[in-house]
Amino acid sequence: MSYFKSIFGPGRDEIWSALRAQIGAEVVPGGFWRGDRLQAHAGEWTVTLDEYTTMFMSGKVPIIIHHTRMRAPFSNPGGFRFSIHRASMFSYVGTLLGMQDIQVGHAEFDAEFVIQGQQRKAGAVALQQRPIASACKRPTKVSAERPRR
């Protein structure tokens, strides 16, 4: 194992190759503006992994952050939209000032996360499912959001 690999771990290409072999996915080559993406099909779903980069300035120093994104588009005839993020001191103040926080009925989950959506009842019902609640609790930083088009 090389010195850099022992510090940083395996690279994207190595990880994607192993994942591709395990789940039968395919690497779709990108173009000039887009990078490669990994796509797997599960029934009528297509799950896509891709990367994107954001940059912000810290004083005069540019900070570049690379992200890996997983997308699984689905049919949403009711137009249900929601966002989930970890609760913080600011979200507590926000709820005191009238910010929306949908409660799903799991005390520990409700205390740890803020859920916002335009259909309060649909959000509570959809997010009461244990797989969603447990999936959100795994990472230390979670943000789930359906992008607006």
C-alpha positions in Angstrom: 0.0 0.0 0.0 1.4 3.4 -1.0 2.1 6.1 1.6 -0.7 8.4 0.3 -3.2 5.6 0.1 -2.5 4.7 3.7 -3.3 8.3 4.7 -6.2 9.2 2.3 -7.7 5.8 1.5 -8.6 4.5 -1.9 -9.4 6.9 -4.7 -12.8 7.4 -6.5 -11.9 5.2 -9.5 -11.0 2.3 -7.3 -14.1 2.6 -5.1 -16.4 3.0 -8.1 -14.9 0.0 -9.8 -15.5 -2.2 -6.7 -19.0 -0.8 -6.4 -19.7 -1.3 -10.1 -18.7 -5.0 -9.8 -20.7 -5.6 -6.6 -24.0 -4.1 -7.8 -23.8 -4.4 -11.6 -23.7 -0.7 -12.2 -22.1 1.1 -15.2 -19.8 4.1 -15.4 -21.3 6.7 -17.8 -18.5 8.9 -19.2 -18.9 12.6 -18.7 -18.2 15.4 -21.1 -16.4 18.7 -21.0 -18.7 20.2 -18.3 -19.7 17.0 -16.5 -17.7 14.4 -14.8 -18.2 10.6 -15.0 -21.2 9.1 -13.1 -22.0 5.7 -11.8 -25.5 4.4 -12.5 -27.3 1.3 -11.2 -30.8 0.2 -12.1 -33.1 -1.3 -9.5 -36.5 -2.1 -10.9 -37.8 1.1 -12.4 -35.4 3.2 -10.4 -32.1 4.6 -11.7 -29.7 5.5 -8.9 -26.8 7.8 -9.9 -23.6 8.7 -8.1 -21.7 11.7 -9.3 -19.4 14.4 -8.1 -19.5 18.1 -8.0 -17.3 20.9 -6.6 -18.1 24.0 -4.6 -15.8 26.9 -3.8 -16.0 29.6 -1.2 -13.5 32.3 0.0 -12.1 32.3 3.4 -10.6 35.7 3.5 -8.4 35.7 0.4 -7.9 32.0 0.3 -10.2 29.9 -2.0 -11.5 26.7 -0.3 -12.5 24.0 -2.7 -14.8 21.2 -1.5 -15.5 18.0 -3.5 -18.9 16.3 -2.9 -20.3 13.0 -3.9 -24.0 13.1 -4.6 -26.5 10.2 -4.8 -29.7 10.8 -6.8 -32.7 8.5 -7.2 -35.4 10.4 -9.1 -39.0 9.2 -8.5 -42.5 10.0 -9.6 -44.1 12.5 -7.3 -47.6 13.2 -8.6 -48.7 15.0 -5.4 -45.7 17.4 -5.6 -44.6 16.6 -2.0 -41.4 18.5 -1.1 -39.5 18.4 2.2 -36.1 19.1 3.6 -34.4 17.5 6.6 -31.4 18.9 8.5 -29.9 18.5 12.0 -31.3 20.6 14.7 -29.0 23.3 16.2 -29.2 26.3 18.5 -30.4 28.4 15.6 -33.2 26.0 14.7 -34.4 26.2 18.3 -34.5 30.0 18.1 -36.2 29.6 14.6 -39.0 27.5 16.0 -39.6 30.1 18.8 -39.9 32.7 16.0 -42.4 30.6 14.0 -40.1 28.4 11.8 -41.8 25.2 10.6 -40.7 21.9 12.2 -42.8 18.9 11.4 -42.9 16.4 14.2 -43.1 12.7 13.2 -43.8 11.1 16.5 -40.3 9.7 17.3 -39.1 11.8 20.3 -35.4 11.2 19.7 -35.7 11.8 15.9 -37.8 14.9 16.4 -35.3 16.3 18.9 -32.3 15.7 16.6 -33.8 16.9 13.2 -35.8 19.7 11.7 -38.2 18.8 9.0 -39.8 21.4 6.8 -42.3 20.8 4.0 -45.4 22.4 2.4 -47.7 19.5 3.3 -47.4 19.0 7.1 -49.5 15.8 7.3 -47.9 14.1 4.3 -44.4 14.9 5.7 -45.2 13.4 9.1 -46.7 10.3 7.5 -43.8 9.8 5.0 -41.1 10.3 7.6 -42.6 8.1 10.3 -41.1 5.2 8.4 -38.3 3.7 10.4 -35.9 3.2 7.5 -35.9 6.9 6.7 -35.4 7.8 10.4 -32.6 5.3 10.9 -30.9 6.4 7.6 -30.8 10.0 8.7 -29.3 9.1 12.1 -26.2 7.4 10.6 -24.0 10.2 9.4 -22.9 13.1 11.5 -24.0 15.6 8.8 -27.2 15.0 7.0 -29.1 17.1 4.5 -31.9 15.6 2.4 -33.7 17.8 0.0 -35.7 17.6 -3.2 -34.4 20.3 -5.6 -36.9 22.7 -7.1 -37.1 22.7 -10.8 
